[in-house]
Amino acid sequence: MERCLITFPSVYHAFRAERLLGQQHINVEMVPVPRSLSGSCEGIAAVVSQDQLQAAVDLLGEHRIIMLHKGIRIVD
Amino acid sequence: MADTFELLRQVKEQGRKVVGVYCNFAPQELILAAGALGFSLCATKEEPIADGEKTLPRNFCPLIKSSYGFAVTDKCPFFLYSDIVIGETTCDGKKKMFELMSGFKTVYVMRLPSSYTDSDSLAIWLKEIVKLKEYLETQLGVEITKENLDKAIATLNVERKMLKELAGLMKNDPVPISGQDMLKLMWGRNFVFDRDEFIEQLQLVIADLNETVAAGQGAFPKGAKRIIVTGVPTGIGSEKVIKIIEDCGAAVVYLDNCSGMKSYETLVETDKPALEAIAEKYLNIPCSCMSPNPTRMQRMVELIDEYSADGVVDITWIGCHTYNVESRVLKSFLKANKDVPFLQIETDYSQGDSEQIKSRVQAFLEMML
């Protein structure tokens, strides 16, 4: 299954995203933001499967979670 | 939207000024009241240390070498886009690093006294605060009005109260989140572009964690050993010891250091002239560069009770003489006033001693059984 990355402007958005996605049973893994996407020292990103990406982005948008990247495809 | 470099480039294009800081002694109210964005500068990763060592002595602490390495290579976006970097004469290493840094960046160094226990120091520090205000006004071409200063004090006091509320959630057993996650939340406060939005996010995270507490859920099983971490700043990239403690099954319930709660414990008082109140608040930060440093000792005894701590781990960076010496003072003070297990760990940002530290932490935790 292809996986996609969602990034946030702060760890606070990332923490809330993890909780909201978990409550809706969307499988999510929190990982450090890859250096290729951000030079910041603090980033945490959410990894979701490709088939749950749109549901995840919609849910987070409804809860006013700001997203910087809404689904960068991860190449393993 | 793009990464931090791009976000900073955009805010600079909009005419915003950026001020970078390395230390909790930099009075953030003045930066905010000047209408500038204040950010902590990168200093907690191993990656740029080799670049730092090209100029600085190898036996400097990793925090200074990392700071300089980030700065000289422009790998820290906040340093790159800072109009001014504020430094303080906290320790000899930093003082001399700022001297070198001023060769390629606009650096303003505040002369920090080495004591908060005498009135002369406060008078000296107040003069430094006044000088910084005047410098920011000239350099940034703004007037720091009383109204803006009062507003900045109020805003940052709200943040401090909320961060204290957030930290206080770790008094629960089980703790609602790990110490590693708490560190990330504390760390996030250093890179805020929009303070109102930050307060909103902080409120929501606190509400989420209150729900976790109410549900009796936690990051560790109820009854897990509870550790207070103190000593040097341990930010993202240098959280090795905190991770090891939690990998060994104990919960880090309080981060007493500069990357944790050290500067959020007290507020800027609002019943006295603003600059005096700012001077008083910041001078009283219980950093080991202060000699003596009784506030740190006394507060640690209170924290052990408040957070029901089973032990204290004091982290010292190799080359950080003030925290290294003060570890002995803290150990003796705790032995006399609060008989809890105490472990000093002297290390750096590398992973080479991780297994050795793990063995020591495991033995430390077993001692508490």
Contacts between the chains, C-beta under 8 A, distances in Angstrom:
chain1	res1	chain2	res2	distance
A	9	B	1	7.7
A	9	B	7	7.8
A	9	B	193	7.4
A	10	B	188	5.0
A	10	B	191	7.0
A	10	B	192	7.4
A	10	B	198	7.3
A	10	B	201	6.6
A	11	B	184	4.8
A	11	B	185	6.0
A	11	B	187	6.9
A	11	B	188	3.8
A	12	B	185	6.9
A	12	B	188	5.7
A	12	B	198	7.2
A	12	B	201	3.7
A	12	B	202	6.5
A	12	B	204	7.5
A	12	B	205	5.5
A	13	B	201	6.5
A	15	B	181	7.3
A	15	B	184	7.8
A	15	B	185	6.9
A	15	B	205	5.7
A	15	B	208	7.4
A	16	B	201	7.2
A	16	B	204	5.8
A	16	B	205	6.3
A	16	B	208	6.5
A	19	B	208	5.4
A	37	B	3	6.0
A	38	B	3	4.0
A	38	B	4	5.6
A	39	B	3	5.8
A	39	B	4	5.3
A	39	B	5	5.1
A	39	B	75	6.8
A	39	B	76	7.6
A	39	B	77	4.8
A	40	B	3	6.9
A	40	B	4	3.9
A	40	B	77	6.6
A	40	B	191	6.6
A	41	B	42	5.1
A	41	B	44	6.7
A	41	B	45	6.6
A	41	B	76	7.8
A	41	B	187	7.7
A	41	B	191	7.9
A	41	B	235	7.1
A	41	B	236	5.4
A	41	B	237	6.4
A	42	B	184	7.2
A	42	B	187	5.4
A	42	B	188	5.7
A	42	B	190	7.5
A	42	B	191	5.7
A	42	B	236	5.7
A	44	B	184	6.6
A	68	B	1	4.6
A	68	B	2	7.1
A	68	B	3	7.6
A	69	B	1	7.8
